């Protein structure tokens, strides 16, 4: 992991789920590259939800705010 990645990345339920998916997670790995370790890091829905409501969204919610399981069916 790059030092420019989100400091919550290693404990993020979304990241952990993506890591465990294997080959079919190409789209999800792009989310990590763009949101968790890239230019949209400050726009992560998971972080903004936590700041706003004091609790994380569901584990299945991606950094864009969508249910990542929907991407597995593409």
ChimeraX commands (.cxc) that place a marker at each C-alpha (Angstrom):
marker #1 position 0.00,0.00,0.00 radius 0.5
marker #1 position 1.17,3.44,-0.88 radius 0.5
marker #1 position 1.63,6.09,1.78 radius 0.5
marker #1 position -0.84,8.20,-0.18 radius 0.5
marker #1 position -3.60,5.67,0.50 radius 0.5
marker #1 position -6.37,6.25,2.99 radius 0.5
marker #1 position -5.18,5.62,6.54 radius 0.5
marker #1 position -8.30,3.52,7.15 radius 0.5
marker #1 position -7.67,1.27,4.14 radius 0.5
marker #1 position -6.29,-1.77,5.95 radius 0.5
marker #1 position -9.38,-1.94,8.21 radius 0.5
marker #1 position -11.98,-0.86,5.64 radius 0.5
marker #1 position -14.66,-3.55,5.15 radius 0.5
marker #1 position -14.89,-2.62,1.46 radius 0.5
marker #1 position -11.14,-3.03,0.91 radius 0.5
marker #1 position -11.07,-6.32,2.83 radius 0.5
marker #1 position -13.93,-7.68,0.72 radius 0.5
marker #1 position -12.25,-6.60,-2.54 radius 0.5
marker #1 position -9.00,-8.20,-1.46 radius 0.5
marker #1 position -10.76,-11.50,-0.83 radius 0.5
marker #1 position -12.60,-11.64,-4.16 radius 0.5
marker #1 position -9.71,-12.65,-6.40 radius 0.5
marker #1 position -9.79,-12.43,-10.19 radius 0.5
marker #1 position -13.33,-11.17,-10.66 radius 0.5
marker #1 position -12.57,-8.00,-8.73 radius 0.5
marker #1 position -10.90,-5.94,-11.50 radius 0.5
marker #1 position -13.57,-3.23,-11.37 radius 0.5
marker #1 position -13.40,-3.17,-7.60 radius 0.5
marker #1 position -9.62,-2.90,-7.64 radius 0.5
marker #1 position -10.03,0.19,-9.82 radius 0.5
marker #1 position -12.18,1.67,-7.05 radius 0.5
marker #1 position -9.32,1.13,-4.63 radius 0.5
marker #1 position -6.86,2.75,-7.06 radius 0.5
marker #1 position -9.09,5.79,-7.64 radius 0.5
marker #1 position -10.82,6.30,-4.28 radius 0.5
marker #1 position -8.65,4.65,-1.63 radius 0.5
marker #1 position -5.23,5.53,-3.04 radius 0.5
marker #1 position -5.97,8.08,-5.72 radius 0.5
marker #1 position -7.45,11.41,-6.70 radius 0.5
marker #1 position -10.95,10.79,-5.29 radius 0.5
marker #1 position -9.79,9.81,-1.82 radius 0.5
marker #1 position -11.40,12.90,-0.26 radius 0.5
marker #1 position -14.69,12.08,-2.04 radius 0.5
marker #1 position -15.03,8.60,-0.58 radius 0.5
marker #1 position -18.67,8.02,0.33 radius 0.5
marker #1 position -17.66,5.71,3.16 radius 0.5
marker #1 position -15.58,8.44,4.83 radius 0.5
marker #1 position -18.09,11.23,4.27 radius 0.5
marker #1 position -20.90,9.02,5.60 radius 0.5
marker #1 position -18.84,8.28,8.72 radius 0.5
marker #1 position -18.13,11.98,9.26 radius 0.5
marker #1 position -21.75,12.93,8.77 radius 0.5
marker #1 position -23.51,10.17,10.71 radius 0.5
marker #1 position -20.82,8.93,13.10 radius 0.5
marker #1 position -21.04,5.36,11.85 radius 0.5
marker #1 position -19.88,3.57,8.72 radius 0.5
marker #1 position -22.26,2.61,5.93 radius 0.5
marker #1 position -22.91,-1.07,5.29 radius 0.5
marker #1 position -19.85,-3.18,4.50 radius 0.5
marker #1 position -21.13,-3.70,0.97 radius 0.5
marker #1 position -21.11,0.02,0.13 radius 0.5
marker #1 position -18.27,1.09,-2.16 radius 0.5
marker #1 position -16.42,4.41,-2.03 radius 0.5
marker #1 position -18.82,5.75,-4.69 radius 0.5
marker #1 position -21.80,5.00,-2.46 radius 0.5
marker #1 position -23.07,2.08,-4.54 radius 0.5
marker #1 position -23.41,-1.55,-3.47 radius 0.5
marker #1 position -20.23,-3.21,-4.78 radius 0.5
marker #1 position -22.01,-6.56,-5.13 radius 0.5
marker #1 position -23.85,-5.11,-8.13 radius 0.5
marker #1 position -20.51,-4.97,-9.99 radius 0.5
marker #1 position -20.01,-8.70,-9.65 radius 0.5
marker #1 position -22.92,-9.27,-12.02 radius 0.5
marker #1 position -21.61,-7.08,-14.86 radius 0.5
marker link #1:1,2 radius 0.2
marker link #1:2,3 radius 0.2
marker link #1:3,4 radius 0.2
marker link #1:4,5 radius 0.2
marker link #1:5,6 radius 0.2
marker link #1:6,7 radius 0.2
marker link #1:7,8 radius 0.2
marker link #1:8,9 radius 0.2
marker link #1:9,10 radius 0.2
marker link #1:10,11 radius 0.2
marker link #1:11,12 radius 0.2
marker link #1:12,13 radius 0.2
marker link #1:13,14 radius 0.2
marker link #1:14,15 radius 0.2
marker link #1:15,16 radius 0.2
marker link #1:16,17 radius 0.2
marker link #1:17,18 radius 0.2
marker link #1:18,19 radius 0.2
marker link #1:19,20 radius 0.2
marker link #1:20,21 radius 0.2
marker link #1:21,22 radius 0.2
marker link #1:22,23 radius 0.2
marker link #1:23,24 radius 0.2
marker link #1:24,25 radius 0.2
marker link #1:25,26 radius 0.2
marker link #1:26,27 radius 0.2
marker link #1:27,28 radius 0.2
marker link #1:28,29 radius 0.2
marker link #1:29,30 radius 0.2
marker link #1:30,31 radius 0.2
marker link #1:31,32 radius 0.2
marker link #1:32,33 radius 0.2
marker link #1:33,34 radius 0.2
marker link #1:34,35 radius 0.2
marker link #1:35,36 radius 0.2
marker link #1:36,37 radius 0.2
marker link #1:37,38 radius 0.2
marker link #1:38,39 radius 0.2
marker link #1:39,40 radius 0.2
marker link #1:40,41 radius 0.2
marker link #1:41,42 radius 0.2
marker link #1:42,43 radius 0.2
marker link #1:43,44 radius 0.2
marker link #1:44,45 radius 0.2
marker link #1:45,46 radius 0.2
marker link #1:46,47 radius 0.2
marker link #1:47,48 radius 0.2
marker link #1:48,49 radius 0.2
marker link #1:49,50 radius 0.2
marker link #1:50,51 radius 0.2
marker link #1:51,52 radius 0.2
marker link #1:52,53 radius 0.2
marker link #1:53,54 radius 0.2
marker link #1:54,55 radius 0.2
marker link #1:55,56 radius 0.2
marker link #1:56,57 radius 0.2
marker link #1:57,58 radius 0.2
marker link #1:58,59 radius 0.2
marker link #1:59,60 radius 0.2
marker link #1:60,61 radius 0.2
marker link #1:61,62 radius 0.2
marker link #1:62,63 radius 0.2
marker link #1:63,64 radius 0.2
marker link #1:64,65 radius 0.2
marker link #1:65,66 radius 0.2
marker link #1:66,67 radius 0.2
marker link #1:67,68 radius 0.2
marker link #1:68,69 radius 0.2
marker link #1:69,70 radius 0.2
marker link #1:70,71 radius 0.2
marker link #1:71,72 radius 0.2
marker link #1:72,73 radius 0.2
marker link #1:73,74 radius 0.2
view
